[in-house]
């Protein structure tokens, strides 16, 4: 995972992402990846998985 922290408290999944981080260019170069799980990852609760991508378009 990249810039993503996951934790479970009181049966709730809490996702923390630092929005101040600059991120990195996507493979296509059309966006900046701020946070990603890099595919589906187990969250440690009832065989559930999470897939997450946070990105912003590059201004051209």
N, CA and C of each residue as an Amber inpcrd file, in Angstrom:
protein
   180
   0.8430000  -1.1800000   0.0000000   0.0000000   0.0000000   0.0000000
   0.8870000   1.2420000   0.0000000   0.3420000   2.2750000  -0.5130000
   1.0850000   3.5280000  -0.6530000   0.2360000   4.6750000  -0.0960000
   0.6780000   5.2650000   1.0170000   0.0100000   6.3870000   1.6680000
  -1.4100000   6.0230000   2.1380000  -1.6120000   4.7810000   2.5480000
  -2.9050000   4.3240000   3.0580000  -2.6650000   3.5730000   4.3640000
  -3.3680000   3.9720000   5.4150000  -3.3460000   3.2390000   6.6790000
  -4.7560000   2.7510000   6.9640000  -4.8800000   1.4760000   7.3050000
  -6.1770000   0.8690000   7.6040000  -6.1820000   0.3640000   9.0360000
  -7.2980000   0.5610000   9.7200000  -7.4680000  -0.0670000  11.0290000
  -8.9510000  -0.2780000  11.2690000  -9.2350000  -1.2640000  12.0910000
 -10.6130000  -1.5680000  12.4490000 -10.8030000  -1.2490000  13.9210000
 -11.7920000  -0.4190000  14.2040000 -12.1630000  -0.0710000  15.5750000
 -13.6720000  -0.1400000  15.7070000 -14.1320000  -0.8470000  16.7120000
 -15.5740000  -0.9750000  16.9650000 -16.3340000  -1.3970000  15.7110000
 -15.7740000  -2.3740000  14.9980000 -16.4050000  -2.9390000  13.8030000
 -16.5340000  -1.9310000  12.6560000 -15.6810000  -0.9030000  12.6490000
 -15.6620000   0.0820000  11.5710000 -14.2590000   0.1430000  10.9800000
 -14.1990000   0.1700000   9.6570000 -12.9330000   0.3050000   8.9590000
 -12.5880000   1.7880000   8.8740000 -11.4120000   2.1450000   9.3620000
 -10.9520000   3.5320000   9.3320000  -9.7850000   3.6090000   8.3520000
  -9.9600000   4.4270000   7.3280000  -8.9530000   4.6080000   6.2930000
  -8.3470000   5.9930000   6.4810000  -7.0150000   6.0440000   6.5770000
  -6.3290000   7.3200000   6.7250000  -5.3940000   7.5250000   5.5400000
  -5.5490000   8.6710000   4.8870000  -4.7130000   9.0550000   3.7540000
  -4.2230000  10.4740000   3.9980000  -2.9220000  10.6910000   3.8390000
  -2.3560000  12.0240000   3.9880000  -2.5480000  12.7790000   2.6740000
  -3.5150000  13.7030000   2.6520000  -3.8250000  14.4480000   1.4260000
  -2.7680000  15.4960000   1.0980000  -1.8700000  15.7680000   2.0270000
  -0.8100000  16.7430000   1.7870000   0.3590000  16.1450000   1.0100000
   0.4290000  14.8210000   0.9330000   1.5320000  14.1900000   0.1880000
   1.3740000  14.4770000  -1.3020000   2.5060000  14.7010000  -1.9370000
   2.5090000  15.0980000  -3.3410000   2.0930000  13.9690000  -4.2820000
   2.4340000  12.7540000  -3.9740000   2.0900000  11.6280000  -4.8200000
   3.1120000  11.4090000  -5.9230000   2.7900000  10.4630000  -6.8030000
   3.7000000  10.1240000  -7.8960000   2.8940000  10.0630000  -9.1940000
   3.5530000  10.2370000 -10.3270000   2.8430000  10.1500000 -11.6030000
   2.3240000   8.7260000 -11.8400000   1.1540000   8.6340000 -12.4430000
   0.6280000   7.3260000 -12.8420000   1.4550000   6.7920000 -14.0070000
   1.2570000   5.5270000 -14.3520000   2.0000000   4.9350000 -15.4750000
   1.7300000   5.6750000 -16.7820000   0.4890000   6.1220000 -16.9650000
   0.1450000   6.8260000 -18.2050000   0.6210000   8.2770000 -18.1980000
   0.8890000   8.8050000 -16.9920000   1.2930000  10.1940000 -16.8850000
   0.1340000  11.1760000 -16.9120000  -1.1030000  10.6610000 -16.9670000
  -2.2800000  11.5250000 -17.0360000  -2.7940000  11.9510000 -15.6680000
  -2.2910000  11.3230000 -14.6160000  -2.7540000  11.6620000 -13.2750000
  -1.6190000  11.4800000 -12.2690000  -1.8610000  11.9970000 -11.0630000
  -0.9390000  11.8340000  -9.9490000  -1.5910000  10.9190000  -8.9270000
  -0.9270000   9.8320000  -8.5780000  -1.4570000   8.8740000  -7.6110000
  -1.1250000   9.3830000  -6.2100000  -2.1520000   9.6720000  -5.4360000
  -1.9870000  10.1630000  -4.0690000  -1.9080000   8.9900000  -3.0950000
  -2.7720000   7.9890000  -3.3060000  -2.8010000   6.8170000  -2.4270000
  -3.3630000   5.6280000  -3.1890000  -2.8660000   4.4370000  -2.8700000
  -3.3700000   3.2290000  -3.5180000  -3.0930000   2.0000000  -2.6550000
  -3.9710000   1.0340000  -2.7600000  -3.7220000  -0.2590000  -2.1260000
  -2.9840000  -1.1840000  -3.0830000  -2.7790000  -0.7480000  -4.3240000
  -2.1280000  -1.5530000  -5.3720000  -2.8570000  -2.8770000  -5.5930000
  -4.1480000  -2.7780000  -5.7690000  -4.9830000  -3.9630000  -5.9580000
  -5.8330000  -4.2150000  -4.7340000  -6.4540000  -5.3690000  -4.7020000
  -7.3300000  -5.7250000  -3.5850000  -6.5100000  -6.3360000  -2.4550000
  -6.7010000  -5.8080000  -1.2420000  -5.9570000  -6.2880000  -0.0850000
  -6.9340000  -6.7400000   1.0010000  -6.6050000  -7.8180000   1.7090000
  -7.4550000  -8.2490000   2.8210000  -7.3790000  -7.2300000   3.9520000
  -8.5220000  -6.9800000   4.5860000  -8.5410000  -6.0180000   5.6840000
  -8.5580000  -6.6950000   7.0500000  -8.5840000  -8.0270000   7.0660000
  -8.5450000  -8.7410000   8.3380000  -9.8840000  -8.8230000   9.0320000
 -10.9690000  -8.7790000   8.2770000 -12.3040000  -8.8480000   8.8670000
 -13.2100000  -9.6610000   7.9550000 -13.6460000 -10.8150000   8.4080000
 -14.6220000 -11.6620000   7.7000000 -14.2920000 -11.8650000   6.2240000
 -13.0110000 -12.0960000   5.9130000 -12.5820000 -12.3900000   4.5470000
 -12.8960000 -11.2590000   3.5620000 -12.9920000 -10.0160000   4.0540000
 -13.2700000  -8.8690000   3.1870000 -11.9680000  -8.3230000   2.6020000
 -12.0900000  -7.7550000   1.3960000 -10.9410000  -7.1450000   0.7300000
 -11.3120000  -5.7360000   0.2880000 -10.2880000  -4.8920000   0.1730000
 -10.4850000  -3.5020000  -0.2160000  -9.5570000  -3.1730000  -1.3760000
 -10.0900000  -2.5050000  -2.3920000  -9.2950000  -1.9670000  -3.4860000
  -9.5270000  -0.4670000  -3.5380000  -8.4620000   0.3190000  -3.4280000
  -8.6270000   1.7650000  -3.3210000  -7.5630000   2.4820000  -4.1500000
  -7.9810000   3.4960000  -4.8800000  -7.0740000   4.3850000  -5.6060000
  -7.5680000   5.8180000  -5.4180000  -6.6840000   6.6980000  -5.0070000
  -6.9910000   8.1210000  -4.9170000  -5.9990000   8.8340000  -5.8260000
  -6.5390000   9.5810000  -6.7890000  -5.6610000  10.2440000  -7.7470000
  -6.2600000  11.5670000  -8.1570000  -5.4420000  12.3980000  -8.7860000
  -5.9520000  13.6500000  -9.3440000  -5.3590000  13.8130000 -10.7370000
  -6.1480000  14.3860000 -11.6500000  -5.6660000  14.5800000 -13.0170000
  -4.5180000  15.5870000 -13.0540000  -3.6410000  15.4210000 -14.0140000
  -2.5420000  16.3560000 -14.2120000  -3.0740000  17.4960000 -15.0920000
  -2.8240000  18.7080000 -14.6660000  -3.2260000  19.8700000 -15.4750000
  -2.2640000  20.0360000 -16.6310000  -2.8030000  20.0830000 -17.8090000
  -1.9500000  20.2230000 -19.0070000  -2.2300000  21.5290000 -19.6930000
